[in-house]
Amino acid sequence: MAKRFRGLNSTLIHCGERPDPTTGAVVPPIYQTTTFAFPTNESMLDLMEGRTSGYIYTRYGNPNYALAESKIAALEGAQSALVLASGMAATSTAITALARTGDHIISHADIYGGSFGLFHDLLPRFGLETSFVDATNLHNVEQAIRTSTKIIFLESPSNPSLRVCDIRAIADLAHAHGIRVVVDNTFATPYNQKPLALGADAVVHSGTKYLNGHSDVMAGAIVGTQEYIDECINVFRKLGGNLNAIDSWLLNRGMKTFGLRMARHNENGQAVAEFLSHHPKIERVHYPGLSTHPQHELAKKQMTGFGGVLSIELKGGQKDVDRFLNRVELFTRAVSLGSVESLITQPVAAVHHNVPPQYRELGGITANLVRISVGIEDVEDILEDLGQALE
């Protein structure tokens, strides 16, 4: 049995790791291969029929995937995990593993634009309908439930308005109606929040973000019970959403510093939120770590930290937003988040551009909203850059 460690950092550094048996290399090699050899034809059949374990084809599995999956499962306290080619591959696989034609889905309205497009534009082609509600109010969720409802999908905190949903209360409500709850934990990360422990049935991640943390990997992950992950594997092998060996190797490398990075992201995010909350040119700051956040007390109950992403509403119009974004120097104007460098973007000009206005309004995504992903730079440099850009 693999050794269990008390600490998160020890787990991430050592979970699933061992020196290479052939060379003694401390760092696992990249298995840059599409296929794996068998000593006999009988041994291939044994693998295919489940009598032995191993690898046959990288679309089906790879040692680099397995290592990443062991670390992510340990992070979330899950039985099993599956890594995929992107966060959207994870979300689409997680949903299609549960849903059938005619099913109804409830989704929190304030979610990543790509996830919104999946639910609003693509899934209806396959007979799946989604109702978008403000899931910060449990009554809204309860009112949306139908006899055909099979899934409730949440982001908490949400992208980009940082709204917090009561995961435990929603899970209790869902389970009373035989509904599964899937939570996108990308913003919070398992460093700050463990949705499975709060009653969720499955968790998805964009591993591109905090898990890897270096803006050089596209990856996704699903965690849950072994039975559920087996069904996800059945789906993803048919759809072909597999990761590649190099990106899974880089994901493993990134996760070894995940705990150290998240501690700094939490610290810097809180400092930036407090600084901006007192700035005269800022109308509102959305960050669960602020006492002014409407779900601050809930966030304190189900989170241990508040992450490095916040959003702000600037006073003024588009010209003021443009002026602010064009003046930043340390920050990079780019989509994505959760990396070591600080990033900044206007959601309606980027990933939420194609979200219809009525759903933007429901999700609190205003034209003057700016999303800030605070990196791990020295906080004094971050605050100085934001200050000069606002002047």
C-alpha positions as CSV (number, residue, x, y, z in Angstrom):
1,M,0.0,0.0,0.0
2,A,1.3,3.5,-0.9
3,K,2.4,5.6,2.0
4,R,-0.1,8.3,3.1
5,F,1.2,11.7,4.2
6,R,-0.4,14.1,6.6
7,G,0.5,17.2,4.7
8,L,-0.6,18.5,1.3
9,N,2.9,19.4,0.1
10,S,4.3,16.0,1.0
11,T,1.4,14.3,-0.7
12,L,1.9,16.3,-4.0
13,I,5.6,15.7,-4.1
14,H,5.6,12.0,-3.2
15,C,2.2,10.6,-4.2
16,G,2.6,8.0,-6.9
17,E,6.3,8.8,-7.3
18,R,9.2,6.4,-7.3
19,P,12.6,6.4,-8.9
20,D,12.6,4.9,-12.4
21,P,13.3,1.2,-12.0
22,T,15.5,1.1,-15.2
23,T,17.6,4.1,-14.8
24,G,17.1,5.3,-11.2
25,A,15.9,8.7,-12.4
26,V,14.3,10.6,-9.6
27,V,11.8,12.5,-11.9
28,P,9.5,10.1,-13.8
29,P,10.1,10.0,-17.6
30,I,7.8,11.3,-20.2
31,Y,6.1,8.3,-21.9
32,Q,6.0,9.9,-25.3
33,T,4.5,6.9,-27.1
34,T,1.2,6.2,-28.7
35,T,1.2,2.4,-28.2
36,F,2.6,-0.2,-25.8
37,A,4.1,-3.6,-26.6
38,F,2.9,-7.0,-25.2
39,P,5.2,-10.0,-24.8
40,T,2.4,-12.4,-26.0
41,N,-1.0,-12.1,-27.7
42,E,-2.5,-13.8,-24.6
43,S,-1.2,-11.0,-22.4
44,M,-3.0,-8.4,-24.6
45,L,-6.2,-10.3,-24.2
46,D,-5.7,-10.6,-20.4
47,L,-5.4,-6.8,-20.3
48,M,-8.5,-6.1,-22.4
49,E,-10.6,-8.5,-20.4
50,G,-9.5,-7.0,-17.1
51,R,-7.4,-9.9,-15.7
52,T,-4.3,-7.7,-15.6
53,S,-3.5,-4.0,-15.5
54,G,-1.3,-2.0,-17.8
55,Y,-1.3,0.1,-20.9
56,I,-2.3,-0.6,-24.5
57,Y,-2.7,2.8,-26.3
58,T,-2.2,6.3,-25.0
59,R,-5.8,7.4,-25.9
60,Y,-6.8,4.8,-23.3
61,G,-4.2,5.5,-20.7
62,N,-0.5,6.4,-20.1
63,P,1.7,6.3,-17.0
64,N,2.0,10.1,-17.0
65,Y,-1.8,10.3,-16.8
66,A,-2.0,7.8,-13.9
67,L,0.5,9.8,-11.9
68,A,-1.4,13.0,-12.3
69,E,-4.7,11.3,-11.5
70,S,-3.3,9.9,-8.3
71,K,-2.3,13.3,-7.1
72,I,-5.5,15.0,-8.0
73,A,-7.6,12.3,-6.4
74,A,-5.5,12.7,-3.2
75,L,-6.0,16.5,-3.3
76,E,-9.8,16.2,-3.5
77,G,-10.1,13.3,-1.1
78,A,-11.7,11.2,-3.9
79,Q,-11.7,7.5,-4.8
80,S,-10.5,8.2,-8.3
81,A,-9.7,10.9,-10.9
82,L,-9.5,11.2,-14.7
83,V,-7.3,13.7,-16.5
84,L,-8.4,15.1,-19.9
85,A,-7.3,17.5,-22.6
86,S,-8.9,20.6,-21.2
87,G,-11.3,21.9,-18.6
88,M,-14.0,21.9,-21.2
89,A,-13.2,18.2,-22.0
90,A,-13.6,17.5,-18.3
91,T,-16.9,19.4,-18.0
92,S,-18.5,17.9,-21.2
93,T,-17.4,14.4,-20.2
94,A,-18.6,14.7,-16.6
95,I,-22.0,15.8,-17.8
96,T,-22.5,13.4,-20.7
97,A,-21.5,10.5,-18.4
98,L,-24.5,11.3,-16.3
99,A,-27.1,12.7,-18.7
100,R,-29.4,11.0,-21.2
101,T,-31.7,12.4,-23.9
102,G,-34.7,14.1,-22.3
103,D,-32.9,15.0,-19.1
104,H,-33.0,18.4,-17.5
105,I,-30.0,20.2,-16.0
106,I,-29.9,23.2,-13.6
107,S,-26.9,25.4,-13.8
108,H,-25.7,28.3,-11.8
109,A,-26.1,31.3,-14.1
110,D,-22.7,32.9,-13.4
111,I,-20.3,30.4,-14.9
112,Y,-17.4,30.3,-17.3
113,G,-18.4,31.3,-20.8
114,G,-17.3,28.0,-22.4
115,S,-19.4,26.0,-19.9
116,F,-22.4,28.3,-20.6
117,G,-22.0,27.6,-24.4
118,L,-21.9,23.9,-23.7
119,F,-25.2,23.9,-21.8
120,H,-27.0,26.7,-23.8
121,D,-25.8,25.9,-27.4
122,L,-24.6,22.4,-27.7
123,L,-26.4,20.1,-25.3
124,P,-29.9,21.0,-26.6
125,R,-28.9,19.4,-29.9
126,F,-28.8,16.1,-28.0
127,G,-32.1,16.6,-26.2
128,L,-30.8,18.1,-23.0
129,E,-32.3,21.2,-21.6
130,T,-30.6,23.5,-19.1
131,S,-32.2,26.1,-16.7
132,F,-29.9,28.9,-15.6
133,V,-30.6,30.3,-12.1
134,D,-29.0,32.3,-9.4
135,A,-28.0,29.4,-7.3
136,T,-26.8,31.6,-4.4
137,N,-30.5,31.5,-3.5
138,L,-31.6,27.9,-2.6
139,H,-35.2,28.8,-3.4
140,N,-34.3,29.5,-7.0
141,V,-32.7,26.0,-7.3
142,E,-35.7,24.3,-5.7
143,Q,-38.2,26.1,-7.9
144,A,-36.2,25.0,-11.0
145,I,-36.4,21.3,-10.2
146,R,-38.5,19.1,-12.5
147,T,-39.2,15.4,-12.5
148,S,-36.6,15.1,-15.4
149,T,-33.9,17.0,-13.6
150,K,-30.8,14.8,-13.2
151,I,-27.9,17.2,-12.7
152,I,-27.2,20.5,-10.9
153,F,-24.0,22.2,-12.0
154,L,-22.3,24.8,-9.9
155,E,-19.2,27.0,-9.9
156,S,-18.4,28.3,-6.5
157,P,-16.8,30.8,-6.4
158,S,-18.2,31.6,-9.8
159,N,-16.6,32.9,-12.9
160,P,-16.4,35.9,-13.2
161,S,-18.6,37.4,-10.4
162,L,-17.1,35.4,-7.5
163,R,-20.6,34.4,-6.2
164,V,-20.6,31.6,-3.6
165,C,-23.2,28.8,-3.6
166,D,-24.1,26.7,-0.5
167,I,-22.8,23.4,-1.8
168,R,-24.0,21.4,1.2
169,A,-27.5,22.8,1.2
170,I,-27.8,22.3,-2.6
171,A,-26.4,18.8,-2.4
172,D,-28.9,17.9,0.3
173,L,-31.8,19.3,-1.8
174,A,-30.6,17.5,-4.9
175,H,-30.1,14.1,-3.3
176,A,-33.6,14.3,-1.8
177,H,-34.8,14.4,-5.5
178,G,-32.3,11.8,-6.8
179,I,-30.3,14.5,-8.6
180,R,-26.4,14.5,-8.9
181,V,-24.4,17.6,-8.1
182,V,-21.3,18.5,-10.2
183,V,-19.1,21.3,-8.9
184,D,-16.4,23.2,-10.9
185,N,-13.8,23.8,-8.3
186,T,-11.3,25.6,-10.5
187,F,-11.5,29.0,-8.7
188,A,-11.4,27.7,-5.2
189,T,-9.1,24.7,-5.8
190,P,-8.9,21.8,-3.4
191,Y,-6.4,23.8,-1.4
192,N,-9.3,26.1,-0.3
193,Q,-12.4,23.9,-0.8
194,K,-13.4,20.2,-1.1
195,P,-16.8,19.9,-2.6
196,L,-17.0,16.1,-2.2
197,A,-16.7,16.6,1.6
198,L,-19.6,19.1,1.3
199,G,-21.9,16.5,-0.4
200,A,-21.1,17.0,-4.1
201,D,-21.1,13.9,-6.3
202,A,-18.3,15.0,-8.7
203,V,-15.8,17.8,-9.2
204,V,-14.3,19.1,-12.4
205,H,-11.2,21.3,-12.8
206,S,-9.5,23.2,-15.5
207,G,-6.0,21.9,-14.8
208,T,-4.8,24.7,-17.1
209,K,-5.3,27.0,-14.2
210,Y,-4.1,26.7,-10.6
211,L,-3.3,23.0,-10.6
212,N,-0.6,23.5,-13.2
213,G,-0.1,27.2,-12.5
214,H,2.4,28.2,-15.2
215,S,0.3,29.1,-18.3
216,D,2.0,26.3,-20.3
217,V,-0.4,23.4,-20.1
218,M,-3.9,22.7,-21.3
219,A,-5.6,20.1,-19.1
220,G,-8.7,19.1,-17.3
221,A,-9.7,16.7,-14.5
222,I,-12.8,14.9,-13.1
223,V,-12.9,13.4,-9.6
224,G,-15.4,11.2,-7.9
225,T,-16.2,7.6,-7.0
226,Q,-14.5,4.8,-8.9
227,E,-17.8,3.8,-10.4
228,Y,-18.5,7.3,-11.8
229,I,-14.9,7.7,-13.1
230,D,-15.2,4.4,-14.9
231,E,-18.3,5.7,-16.7
232,C,-16.4,8.9,-17.5
233,I,-13.6,6.8,-18.9
234,N,-16.1,5.0,-21.1
235,V,-17.3,8.3,-22.5
236,F,-13.9,10.0,-23.0
237,R,-12.4,7.0,-24.8
238,K,-15.1,7.3,-27.4
239,L,-15.0,11.1,-27.7
240,G,-11.2,11.2,-27.7
241,G,-10.6,13.9,-25.1
242,N,-7.4,12.5,-23.8
243,L,-4.5,14.6,-22.5
244,N,-1.0,14.1,-24.0
245,A,2.1,12.7,-22.2
246,I,4.1,16.0,-22.2
247,D,1.2,18.1,-20.8
248,S,0.5,15.5,-18.1
249,W,4.2,15.4,-17.2
250,L,4.1,19.2,-16.9
251,L,0.9,19.0,-14.9
252,N,2.6,16.7,-12.4
253,R,5.6,19.1,-12.2
254,G,3.3,22.0,-11.6
255,M,1.4,20.3,-8.8
256,K,4.5,19.8,-6.8
257,T,4.5,23.5,-5.9
258,F,0.7,23.8,-5.8
259,G,0.5,24.2,-2.0
260,L,3.2,26.9,-1.9
261,R,1.7,28.8,-4.8
262,M,-1.8,28.7,-3.4
263,A,-0.7,30.1,-0.1
264,R,0.8,33.1,-1.9
265,H,-2.2,33.5,-4.2
266,N,-4.5,33.6,-1.2
267,E,-2.3,36.1,0.5
268,N,-1.9,38.4,-2.5
269,G,-5.6,38.1,-3.5
270,Q,-6.8,39.2,-0.1
271,A,-4.4,42.2,-0.2
272,V,-5.4,43.3,-3.6
273,A,-9.1,43.0,-2.8
274,E,-8.7,45.1,0.3
275,F,-6.7,47.7,-1.5
276,L,-9.2,48.1,-4.3
277,S,-12.2,48.1,-2.0
278,H,-11.0,51.5,-0.7
279,H,-10.1,53.0,-4.0
280,P,-12.3,55.9,-5.1
281,K,-12.4,54.8,-8.8
282,I,-13.8,51.4,-7.9
283,E,-17.5,51.0,-7.6
284,R,-17.5,47.4,-6.2
285,V,-15.0,44.6,-5.5
286,H,-16.2,41.0,-5.7
287,Y,-14.1,38.7,-3.5
288,P,-15.4,36.2,-1.0
289,G,-12.6,37.1,1.5
290,L,-14.1,40.6,2.0
291,S,-16.6,41.1,4.8
292,T,-18.7,43.1,2.4
293,H,-19.2,40.1,0.1
294,P,-22.8,39.0,0.3
295,Q,-21.8,35.4,0.9
296,H,-18.7,36.1,3.1
297,E,-20.0,34.1,6.1
298,L,-20.9,31.1,3.9
299,A,-17.5,31.3,2.2
300,K,-15.8,31.2,5.6
301,K,-17.7,28.0,6.5
302,Q,-17.0,26.0,3.3
303,M,-13.6,27.5,2.3
304,T,-10.3,27.7,4.1
305,G,-8.9,30.5,1.8
306,F,-10.3,32.6,-1.0
307,G,-7.9,32.3,-3.9
308,G,-6.2,34.8,-6.2
309,V,-9.1,35.8,-8.5
310,L,-11.4,38.7,-7.9
311,S,-13.5,41.0,-10.1
312,I,-14.1,44.7,-9.8
313,E,-16.6,47.1,-11.2
314,L,-15.0,50.3,-12.4
315,K,-16.8,53.7,-12.1
316,G,-17.4,55.1,-15.6
317,G,-17.9,53.5,-19.0
318,Q,-16.0,51.6,-21.6
319,K,-13.4,54.3,-22.1
320,D,-12.6,54.1,-18.4
321,V,-12.2,50.4,-18.6
322,D,-10.0,50.7,-21.7
323,R,-7.8,53.3,-20.1
324,F,-7.3,51.2,-17.0
325,L,-6.5,48.0,-18.9
326,N,-4.2,49.8,-21.3
327,R,-2.2,51.3,-18.5
328,V,-1.2,48.2,-16.5
329,E,2.4,47.2,-16.8
330,L,3.1,44.3,-14.4
331,F,-0.3,42.7,-15.3
332,T,-0.7,40.9,-18.6
333,R,-3.9,41.6,-20.6
334,A,-4.9,38.0,-21.3
335,V,-7.6,35.5,-20.7
336,S,-7.1,32.5,-18.3
337,L,-6.2,32.7,-14.6
338,G,-4.5,30.9,-11.8
339,S,-0.9,31.2,-13.0
340,V,2.2,32.6,-11.4
341,E,1.9,35.8,-13.4
342,S,-0.9,38.3,-12.8
343,L,-3.5,38.5,-15.6
344,I,-6.3,40.9,-16.3
345,T,-9.3,40.9,-18.7
346,Q,-12.7,42.4,-19.3
347,P,-15.1,39.4,-19.4
348,V,-17.6,40.8,-21.9
349,A,-14.7,41.4,-24.3
350,A,-13.4,37.9,-24.0
351,V,-14.8,34.5,-22.7
352,H,-18.3,35.9,-21.9
353,H,-18.6,37.9,-25.1
354,N,-21.0,35.4,-26.7
355,V,-23.2,35.0,-23.6
356,P,-26.6,36.6,-24.4
357,P,-27.3,39.9,-22.5
358,Q,-30.1,38.5,-20.4
359,Y,-27.8,35.7,-19.0
360,R,-25.0,38.2,-18.4
361,E,-27.4,40.2,-16.3
362,L,-28.6,37.2,-14.4
363,G,-24.9,36.3,-13.7
364,G,-23.9,39.8,-12.7
365,I,-21.6,40.2,-15.7
366,T,-21.7,43.9,-16.3
367,A,-19.9,45.9,-19.0
368,N,-17.6,47.6,-16.4
369,L,-16.6,44.3,-14.8
370,V,-12.9,43.5,-14.9
371,R,-11.5,40.1,-13.8
372,I,-8.2,40.1,-12.1
373,S,-6.1,37.0,-11.6
374,V,-3.5,37.9,-9.0
375,G,-0.2,36.1,-9.4
376,I,2.6,35.3,-6.9
377,E,4.7,38.4,-7.6
378,D,5.7,40.6,-4.7
379,V,2.5,42.2,-3.5
380,E,3.9,45.7,-3.3
381,D,4.6,45.6,-7.1
382,I,1.1,44.3,-7.8
383,L,-0.5,47.1,-5.8
384,E,1.8,49.7,-7.3
385,D,0.8,48.7,-10.8
386,L,-2.9,48.7,-10.1
387,G,-2.6,52.1,-8.3
388,Q,-0.8,53.8,-11.2
389,A,-3.2,52.3,-13.8
390,L,-6.2,53.7,-11.9
391,E,-4.7,57.2,-11.6
